[in-house]
C-alpha cells in the first residue's frame, strides 16, 4: 500500500509509455519467429501473421539438413567473435590508455595519425594484397586479423573516457613503484568497464555479422562463417526456385527461410546485450565527450 502511494500518476504514465514502447520493439521479433514457423504455401496465400494458420518447420529443416556444415559454421563464428572481440578490445584499450596519458610524448600527433584512416583508406586491392602477403588466406586467422585493427571511433571513445579518470590515481601508483602495465590493467581498465563493454559490443556485432572476409580470403567450406554459410544457402535456394519453374518438384522454402536465418543469427546478440546494457549508455555518454 505504501508503495502504491509513492508512485505518482505521472510516473505511472511514464511506466505505461515505456512498457508500450518495449512491446512495440518486441512485436517485430515475434513476427519474425511466427513467419519462420509458417508453411511457405500458407504464407504466400495468407501473408504475414502473428498467428499462422499452418505451422511448419520446413525452414529450420532446410537450414539444418540442407548442408552439414552449419554446425562448423556456427562454431567458427563463435570462435572468431570471441577471440577477435577480446583481442580488439585489448588493443583498443591499450592504445586509448597511451593516448590518454599526458606523460606520453606526441600523443596528439598519434591521435591525428589514427584519425586519418577515418577519412581516407587505401582501398580494397591494397588490403587484399597485404592479406595475401601475410598469409591470411584459408585459415582461421584470416577471419580475425584483418578486422582486428581497432576502429578509430572506438579508440577515441576509449581515450575520451580514460581522460576523465583522475591523473592522481596513476601518479599515486607510480609513487608506490607501479609501472604503466600495472596502472593500465589494475586501475584504468577496471574503471573503464562502461566504455570497454560498449566497444566490446561493437566489435562483437561486427565479427558476428562479418561475411566479407570469408568472401575475399576463404575458399575452404570448413572455415565458412555462419553469415557466409547462410548467404550461400539462400543463393542456392533462390537459384533452385528459378531453375525449377514449371517443374513439378517441391521447392525449398524461401521467405520463411530468411526469417529462420534471422532467428538463428540474432540469438547470440540478444543473449549478450542484457549483460552489457548497464554499461552501454554510460560508456557512450561519457566516452563521447571531447577533450
N, C-alpha and C positions, 0 to 999 in steps of 0.2 A: 504493500500500500504506500509506504514511504517512497519507494522507487517510482511509482506512478506519479506521485506528487512532484518529484524532482524533474520529470520530463515535461517540458513546456509544450504547448500546442505547436509553436513554431519549430521546435526541434523534432517533434513527431512528423511534421510536414516534410522536413528535410530528410528524415529517415525514409519516409514513404517514397520521396522523389529518387533518392539514391537506390532504393530497392527496385523501383521500376526501371531505372537506367541499367542496373545489373541484369535484370530479367531481359531487357531488350538486347543486351550484349550476348546473353546465353541462348536466345532463341535461334540465331543463325547456326550456331554449333549443333543444336538439337535437330535442326532441319537437315544439316549435312549428314548426321548419323541416320536419320529416318530415311533419307534418299538412298544412302548406301545399303540399306536393308530392304529396298523396294525392288520388286520384279521389273526388269527392263521394259517388257511389253506394257505392263501396267503404268509405268512412268511415262511412256510415250503416249498413252491414251488419256490418262487422267491428269498428268502434270505433277508438279511438286506438291507434297502434302506432308503435314506432321504426322498424319495417321494413314499410312499406306494401306490400300485395300488388299494387296497381295505381297506378302513377305517373301524374301528370297535372299539366300546367302551366296548367290552366283558371283557377285563382285568379289567377295572375300575368297571364294573358292578359286576364282581365276587368279587372284593375287597370290595365293599360297601355292597352288598346284601348277600355275602357268609356267613357272620356272623355279627350279630347285635352289637357285642362288639367292633368293630373298633373305634367307637366314644369314648367309655370309655377308650380304649387303648391309643388313641391319647391324651386324656385329662390326663391320668395317666402319660404318658411320658412327657408332658409339665410341669405338677406339679413337678414331680421328678427332671426334668432337672433344672427348675428354683430354686427350694428350695435347691437341692443338690449343684448346682453351687455357689449360694450365700453363703451358709454355708461353703463350701470347700474353697472358696476364702478368706472369713473372717478368718478362722482358719489358712490357709497358710500365709496370710499377717501378722497376729499377731505373728506367730512363726518366720517368716522372720524378723520382726522388733526386736524381742527379740535376735535373733542370730546376727543381725547387730549392736546391741547396745553394744558398747565397755565397758560399765559400768556393763554389766551382767556377773556375775562370772561363770566360767566353760562353757562359750559359745562354745569354741572349742570342749570340751568333749561332749556337747549336739549335736554339728554338727556331730561328729563321731557316736553318738547314732542313729541319724536319717539316717546316711549313710549306716548303717548295713543292713536295710531292702532292700536297692537297690541291695545287693549282695546275701543275704540269706533270706529265708522265711520258715515259719513252715510247709507250705503245705496246701492242701485242707481240710483234715479231721479235724485238729485243728480249722481251720477257721469256718467250718460248726458247730462244737460242740460249739464254743463260741457264734455264732449267735443264736443257739438253746437255750443256757442257758440265753441269754439276751432277749429272747422272740421276736427275729427278724424273725418271720415266719408268713406268711399270713396277713401282714399289710403293710401300706404304708411306714413305717419306715424301713422295710426290704429291700426296694428298694433304700433307701437313705443312711442310716448309714453305711452299710458295705463298701461302696465306698467313704464315707465321709472323712476318714482318708487321709490326704493330701499326694500327691506324693512327695517323696524326691527330685525328679528332679525339680518340680515346687517350692519346698521350697528353694532349693539352688539358683534357678533362681531369686526368690524374694529377698533372702538375699543378693546376689551379687549386685542387683540393688540398694537396700537400703544402702549398704555400700558406694556407690558413693555419697549419699546425705551428704552435709557438716554437721559435728557434731555441728558447731556453731549455727545452727538453733535450734537444740534441747536444747543446753546449754542456749541460749538466752531466750527460752520459760521457762526453769526451773527457771531462774533468776526472771522472772515475776510471778512465782508461779504456773506454769502449771505442771501437773503430767504426767506420761507416757501415760495414756489413752488419754489425750488431745493432747499430742505431736504426738501420733500414728495416731489418726483419723483426726487431723486438719492440720498436717504438712507432715508426712511421707506418709500416704496413698494417699492424693491428688497429691503429687509429684511423686508417683509411679504408676500413671494411665497406662503408657505403659505396664509395666510388669504385673500389675493386670488384664488388658484387655487380655493379652496374655494367662495367666494361666486360666482366665475365659473361653476363647475359648477352651482350652484343656479340662477343666473339663466339659464344656457343651457338647462337642462332645462325651466325654466318657460316660456321663449319657444318652445322647440321643441314642447312639448306644448300650447301655448295654442290654443284654438279659440273662446274666449268673445268676444274682441274681434272676430273675424270674424262671429260671430252677431249681435252688437249694432251694429257700426259699419260693416260692409262688405256691399254688395249686388252689387258687381261681381265676376263669377266670375274675372276675371283677377287679382284680389287675394286669392283664397281661399288660406289656408294649407293645408299638407298634411293636418294633422289634421282640419280642417273639410271638406276635399275628400273624405277617406276616410269621414267621418261621413255626408256626403250620399250618397255612393255606396253605403254599407251600407244606408242607409234606402231607397234606390231598389231595391236587391236584395230587401230584405225585403218591400217593397210589391209588387214583381213576383211574388214567390213566393206572396203572399197572393191577388193578383188571378188568377193563373194556375192556381189549384187546380181540378183536373178538366179542364184544357185540355191536350191532347197537344202540349206545347211544352217544349223543354229549358230549364229554369230555370237561371240562372247560379249558380255555387257560392256557398254562404253561410258554412258553418262553415270551410271551407278558406280562404275569402276573408279571414275575420277573422285567421287565422294569418298569411296572406301580408301583410296590412296591418301586423301586429305586426312582422314581419321587416323590412319596408321602413322603418318609423318608428324602430325601435330601433337600426338600424345606425349612424347618426352618433354616438349617445351611447356605444355600445360602443367605437367608434374613438377618441372623445375621452377617455374615462375613464382609460385606461392612462397618458396623458401627465400627468394631474393627480393620479394616485393617491398619488404620493410626497409631495405637499403636502397632500393631503386630510385625513389623520388628524392631522397636526401642526397644521394650521390649526384644526380643531375642538377639539382638546385645549387648545392654548394660548389660542386666542381665546375659549373658553368659560369661562375663569377670570375670576371677577368681580373688580372693583377693590376 
